[in-house]
Amino acid sequence: MVTRLPDDAVAGLRAAPLTYADVGATMGAAPPSYRTFTRTRLLEHASFEQAAEALMTWQVHERAGLHVAASGPRVGQDAVVEMRLGPRVGGIRIPCRVVHVIDEPDATGFAYGTLPGHPESGEERFEVRRRSDGGAAITVAAFSRPATLLARAGGPLTRAVQARMTQRYLRAADLMSPG
């Protein structure tokens, strides 16, 4: 269940600088000094509306196995989120701020950027798009590089964790919304 961040934590994350300079680059050309990827999955079970709602209420991240504490129940411009991979206490801290929101008739999503304390430095975009055949697809695109000693030391393992989480996001978007 997504929890609400305390007001002092929200203020601190909103005041924190992003850890990279190329803000918004997941919407266009990624900077050359970063690792990049784009992955797309056609949705078989969820409609565009269901997947968009799950994405914009942080449920895709929760269903992917992260503990999510956010500034509000819905994603919005400048929203902040602190996710944890692993146990809620002692897990890997993943603080981010939303830098772009996509709100179009046939596309919904957002991009968030990394904040100090995140193991990576960069940006990740999540977008659900209605297809011309009436179906939908989700895309995750990112550029990043290690930001902490642990992430740098992890090398291929760090990249494998990122790839695994991306696959989990893609699957999580295809789960039917409850009710």
C-alpha distance (Angstrom), angle and dihedral (degrees) to the residues before:
residue distance angle dihedral
M1 . . .
V2 3.79 . .
T3 3.79 110.4 .
R4 3.77 128.8 -156.6
L5 3.78 117.6 -109.9
P6 3.81 115.2 -125.3
D7 3.82 113.7 -102.1
D8 3.82 93.1 -110.8
A9 3.82 90.8 53.2
V10 3.83 90.6 48.6
A11 3.81 90.7 51.1
G12 3.80 91.7 47.7
L13 3.80 94.2 49.7
R14 3.81 92.9 45.3
A15 3.82 89.9 51.4
A16 3.81 93.7 47.6
P17 3.81 117.1 99.8
L18 3.78 119.7 -115.9
T19 3.81 110.8 -107.7
Y20 3.82 95.8 -127.7
A21 3.80 136.8 49.3
D22 3.82 104.5 -138.0
V23 3.80 98.1 78.8
G24 3.81 112.2 -178.4
A25 3.80 95.2 16.0
T26 3.83 92.7 128.1
M27 3.81 85.2 71.7
G28 3.82 90.5 60.6
A29 3.79 137.6 -4.2
A30 3.80 115.1 -5.3
P31 3.80 118.5 -131.6
P32 3.82 112.7 -94.2
S33 3.81 97.4 -125.7
Y34 3.82 94.3 64.6
R35 3.80 136.3 77.7
T36 3.79 108.4 -109.8
F37 3.77 137.0 -167.4
T38 3.79 140.8 167.3
R39 3.80 122.7 -162.3
T40 3.81 127.4 -179.8
R41 3.78 132.0 -170.8
L42 3.78 126.6 -168.7
L43 3.80 108.4 -131.8
E44 3.80 113.3 -122.1
H45 3.81 101.3 175.2
A46 3.80 109.0 22.7
S47 3.77 125.0 66.8
F48 3.80 121.8 -132.5
E49 3.81 89.3 -100.8
Q50 3.82 94.2 49.6
A51 3.80 94.2 47.4
A52 3.82 92.5 44.7
E53 3.80 91.4 51.2
A54 3.81 92.1 47.7
L55 3.79 90.5 49.3
M56 3.80 96.3 47.2
T57 3.83 93.1 48.2
W58 3.84 93.8 51.6
Q59 3.83 90.3 -110.9
V60 3.82 93.1 125.3
H61 3.80 88.9 59.6
E62 3.81 92.7 44.6
R63 3.81 92.5 47.6
A64 3.81 88.8 49.5
G65 3.79 88.0 62.5
L66 3.80 103.7 -97.5
H67 3.80 124.7 130.5
V68 3.81 104.1 -126.5
A69 3.80 127.9 -157.7
A70 3.81 112.1 174.7
S71 3.79 139.8 177.4
G72 3.80 89.3 -114.5
P73 3.80 142.3 -2.2
R74 3.82 93.1 -98.2
V75 3.77 132.0 49.5
G76 3.79 113.1 -109.4
Q77 3.79 139.3 158.7
D78 3.84 109.8 -62.6
A79 3.81 92.3 7.4
V80 3.78 111.7 151.2
V81 3.75 128.5 -145.8
E82 3.76 135.4 -174.8
M83 3.77 112.1 -159.1
R84 3.78 128.1 -177.4
L85 3.76 128.2 -151.0
G86 3.78 110.6 -153.2
P87 3.79 122.6 4.1
R88 3.81 118.5 6.4
V89 3.79 88.5 -121.8
G90 3.78 113.2 47.7
G91 3.81 96.3 6.3
I92 3.79 123.3 128.3
R93 3.82 108.6 -73.2
I94 3.83 114.9 -132.0
P95 3.84 112.1 -175.3
C96 3.81 118.3 -179.0
R97 3.81 142.1 165.2
V98 3.80 125.0 -145.7
V99 3.81 108.3 -115.6
H100 3.81 100.6 174.0
V101 3.81 135.7 22.3
I102 3.80 123.5 -158.2
D103 3.80 112.3 -151.2
E104 3.80 111.4 163.7
P105 3.82 131.2 135.5
D106 3.81 91.8 -103.1
A107 3.82 101.8 25.0
T108 3.79 133.0 53.3
G109 3.75 129.7 174.0
F110 3.77 149.2 88.6
A111 3.77 145.9 -124.0
Y112 3.75 124.0 -132.4
G113 3.75 130.9 -164.2
T114 3.77 129.9 -144.8
L115 3.79 123.2 -101.4
P116 3.82 129.8 -159.3
G117 3.80 109.9 -65.7
H118 3.81 94.7 36.5
P119 3.82 111.0 121.9
E120 3.81 90.1 -132.5
S121 3.79 133.8 46.4
G122 3.80 116.7 -139.3
E123 3.77 145.0 54.9
E124 3.79 137.7 -69.3
R125 3.81 127.8 -160.3
F126 3.81 125.5 -157.5
E127 3.80 116.8 -168.1
V128 3.80 133.2 173.2
R129 3.80 112.1 -161.5
R130 3.81 130.5 -171.8
R131 3.79 110.7 -127.8
S132 3.80 124.8 -138.6
D133 3.82 90.0 -113.1
G134 3.83 90.3 60.3
G135 3.79 95.1 -102.3
A136 3.77 126.6 107.3
A137 3.78 139.8 -130.9
I138 3.77 135.5 -162.1
T139 3.79 123.4 -142.3
V140 3.78 127.9 -165.3
A141 3.81 115.6 -167.2
A142 3.78 127.1 174.8
F143 3.75 147.9 164.9
S144 3.78 119.6 -157.5
R145 3.75 148.8 146.2
P146 3.80 130.9 -165.6
A147 3.80 113.5 -78.5
T148 3.80 101.4 -179.7
L149 3.76 133.8 53.4
L150 3.80 89.7 -116.2
A151 3.83 92.1 53.5
R152 3.82 91.7 47.0
A153 3.80 91.5 47.9
G154 3.80 89.9 49.0
G155 3.82 91.9 63.4
P156 3.81 108.4 162.3
L157 3.81 91.6 10.4
T158 3.82 90.4 58.7
R159 3.81 90.3 51.6
A160 3.82 90.6 47.1
V161 3.82 91.1 53.3
Q162 3.82 90.2 50.1
A163 3.82 91.2 49.2
R164 3.81 91.2 48.1
M165 3.81 92.3 50.1
T166 3.80 90.5 49.2
Q167 3.81 90.3 54.3
R168 3.80 89.4 48.7
Y169 3.83 91.2 52.0
L170 3.81 90.8 50.5
R171 3.82 92.4 50.1
A172 3.81 93.0 42.9
A173 3.81 91.5 57.5
D174 3.80 90.0 57.9
L175 3.80 94.8 57.6
M176 3.75 114.1 106.6
S177 3.78 114.8 -107.7
P178 3.81 112.9 -109.8
G179 3.79 117.0 -98.6
